[in-house]
């Protein structure tokens, strides 16, 4: 496409026009032997197409982030990608879930904050908005399932300084959403399962804001992305 490239893997028995657009191109320090293979297997189990956007210089250019290489308007890039995949392949634009790990999770959060209604949901893993964080995100808030390790030192929960920039505290990032939707102030459910400790808030529009912690470090598992996608799909009746 005009502003970059992407890769696509079509599922053998793709669920009718569903897709998981994954911004994990910049994933680092993963504990998986081959995260790409894990993602492909997860996409096959889900019956979805796997779309892998390509960040420049193994990173993404978003507000307040560290700039590596020649900057690009990532929001326009994703708009181009969305137009291309939905025009060339049997993918329903209303059934695309965006996920990402590390700096890819930061890009996912930026898309969730700036364009919440454009995608069906968001599954960021171990990344967040950078400081100074926005006071508000656009509405309506979308379904979002976030996974993070309590021992993460690359993207610690409280954030850290990187090349003169500062990662945000993931709890402050969620607070942006809680402040602008009064219904989210209360935790509606807490769960402990499969090594995850999760709190679920519900927006006035019925969307889930789910924050899950595990005891690990800076790591991604395909099971996190699969879990988030299944929950979003179930909530939407796919």
C-alpha positions in Angstrom: 0.0 0.0 0.0 1.1 3.6 -0.4 2.5 4.2 3.1 4.0 0.7 3.8 3.5 -3.0 3.7 1.6 -5.7 5.5 1.3 -9.5 5.5 -1.8 -11.5 5.5 -2.5 -15.2 6.3 -5.9 -16.5 5.3 -7.4 -19.2 7.6 -8.2 -22.5 5.9 -11.8 -22.2 7.1 -12.0 -18.5 7.8 -15.0 -17.4 9.9 -17.1 -15.3 7.7 -15.1 -12.1 7.1 -13.5 -11.9 10.5 -9.9 -10.8 10.9 -7.3 -10.2 13.6 -5.1 -7.3 12.6 -2.0 -7.8 14.7 0.6 -5.0 15.4 3.3 -7.3 16.8 5.9 -6.6 14.1 7.9 -4.8 16.7 7.7 -7.5 19.3 10.9 -7.9 21.3 12.1 -10.1 24.2 9.3 -12.6 23.7 9.4 -15.9 25.6 7.9 -17.8 22.6 10.4 -19.7 20.4 8.6 -18.4 17.3 5.8 -16.0 18.1 4.8 -15.8 14.4 4.1 -19.5 14.3 2.2 -19.3 17.6 0.0 -16.5 16.2 -0.6 -18.4 13.0 -1.8 -21.4 14.9 -4.0 -19.2 17.1 -5.5 -17.6 13.9 -6.2 -21.1 12.5 -8.0 -22.1 15.7 -10.1 -18.9 15.6 -10.8 -19.3 11.9 -9.7 -15.8 11.1 -7.3 -14.1 8.7 -4.1 -12.8 10.4 -3.1 -9.3 9.2 0.4 -8.3 10.2 1.1 -4.5 9.7 4.7 -3.5 9.2 6.1 -0.8 11.4 9.1 1.2 10.1 12.5 0.6 11.8 10.8 -2.1 13.9 8.7 0.6 15.7 5.6 2.8 15.4 5.4 6.6 15.1 2.7 7.8 17.5 2.3 10.9 19.7 4.9 11.2 22.5 6.7 8.0 21.5 10.4 7.5 20.7 11.0 8.3 17.0 13.1 5.7 15.1 13.9 6.2 11.5 11.6 8.3 9.2 8.4 9.1 10.9 5.1 8.1 9.2 1.5 9.0 9.9 0.5 5.6 11.4 -3.2 6.5 11.5 -3.3 7.1 7.8 -1.3 4.0 7.3 -3.9 1.9 9.2 -6.7 3.6 7.2 -4.9 2.6 4.0 -4.5 -0.9 5.3 -8.1 -1.2 6.3 -9.3 0.0 2.9 -6.9 -2.4 1.1 -7.7 -5.6 3.0 -11.5 -5.1 3.0 -11.5 -4.3 -0.8 -9.2 -7.2 -1.8 -10.2 -9.9 0.6 -13.5 -11.3 2.1 -13.0 -9.5 5.4 -15.9 -7.7 7.1 -14.6 -4.3 8.3 -16.9 -4.6 11.3 -15.1 -7.7 12.5 -11.5 -6.6 12.8 -9.8 -6.8 16.2 -6.4 -5.0 16.6 -3.8 -6.5 19.0 -0.2 -5.8 19.7 2.7 -6.6 22.0 5.2 -4.1 23.6 5.6 -1.1 21.3 2.8 -2.7 19.2 0.6 -2.5 22.3 1.3 1.2 22.5 0.2 1.6 18.9 -2.9 -0.5 19.7 -3.7 1.8 22.6 -3.3 4.9 20.4 -5.8 3.4 17.9 -8.2 2.5 20.7 -8.0 6.0 22.1 -8.1 7.9 18.8 -10.4 5.7 16.6 -12.4 3.5 19.1 -15.3 2.9 16.7 -13.2 1.9 13.7 -12.4 -1.6 14.9 -14.4 -4.3 16.8 -12.1 -4.3 19.7 -8.5 -4.1 21.0 -6.1 -6.6 22.7 -2.9 -4.8 23.8 -0.2 -6.8 25.6 2.5 -5.2 27.7 2.4 -1.7 26.4 0.6 1.6 27.0 0.1 5.3 26.0 3.2 7.4 26.5 3.5 10.6 28.6 2.1 13.2 28.5 -1.0 11.1 28.1 -4.1 12.6 26.6 -6.8 14.0 28.9 -9.5 12.2 27.0 -10.0 9.5 24.4 -12.6 9.7 21.6 -15.9 8.0 22.2 -17.6 5.6 22.2 -15.1 3.6 24.1 -14.5 0.2 22.5 -14.1 -3.3 23.9 -10.6 -3.7 25.2 -8.7 -6.5 26.9 -5.2 -5.7 28.2 -2.6 -8.2 29.5 0.6 -7.3 31.5 3.2 -8.9 33.6 3.9 -7.6 37.1 7.6 -8.4 36.7 7.9 -6.5 33.4 11.0 -4.4 33.2 10.7 -3.3 29.6 7.3 -1.8 30.0 6.9 -1.8 33.8 3.4 -1.1 35.1 4.5 2.4 36.2 6.4 3.1 32.9 10.0 4.1 32.5 12.2 6.6 30.7 13.4 5.6 27.2 15.6 7.9 25.0 14.4 11.0 26.6 10.7 10.0 26.5 8.5 8.4 29.2 6.2 5.5 29.0 2.9 6.0 30.8 1.6 4.1 33.8 -0.8 1.5 32.5 -3.1 2.2 35.4 -3.2 5.9 34.5 -4.0 4.9 30.9 -7.1 3.0 32.1 -8.0 5.9 34.3 -8.4 8.1 31.2 -11.2 5.8 30.1 -12.7 5.5 33.6 -12.9 9.3 34.0 -14.9 9.9 30.9 -17.5 7.1 31.4 -19.1 7.2 34.8 -20.3 3.6 34.5 -16.7 2.3 34.5 -15.9 3.5 38.0 -17.1 0.3 39.6 -15.4 -3.1 39.0 -18.2 -5.4 37.8 -16.2 -8.7 38.0 -12.8 -10.0 39.2 -11.5 -13.3 38.0 -8.5 -15.6 38.5 -7.9 -18.2 35.9 -5.0 -19.7 33.9 -2.4 -17.6 35.7 -4.3 -14.3 35.1 -5.8 -12.0 37.6 -8.3 -9.8 35.9 -10.6 -6.9 36.7 -13.5 -6.0 34.4 -15.2 -2.6 34.1 -18.2 -2.1 32.0 -19.0 1.1 30.0 -22.4 2.8 29.8 -22.6 1.4 26.3 -21.9 -2.2 27.6 -18.3 -2.5 26.4 -15.8 -4.4 28.5 -12.6 -2.8 29.8 -10.6 -5.8 31.1 -7.2 -5.5 32.8 -5.4 -8.8 33.3 -2.1 -9.2 35.2 0.2 -12.3 35.3 3.4 -12.8 37.3 5.7 -12.9 34.3 8.0 -10.4 32.7 7.9 -8.8 29.3 6.3 -11.6 27.4 3.5 -12.4 25.0 1.5 -15.6 24.6 -0.7 -16.3 21.7 -3.3 -17.5 24.2 -3.7 -13.8 25.4 -4.6 -12.7 21.9 -6.8 -15.7 21.4 -8.6 -15.1 24.7 -9.2 -11.4 24.0 -10.5 -12.1 20.5 -12.9 -14.9 21.7 -14.3 -12.6 24.4 -14.9 -9.8 21.9 -16.4 -12.1 19.3 -18.7 -13.7 22.0 -19.8 -10.3 23.2 -20.7 -9.3 19.6 -22.5 -12.6 18.8 -20.1 -13.6 16.0 
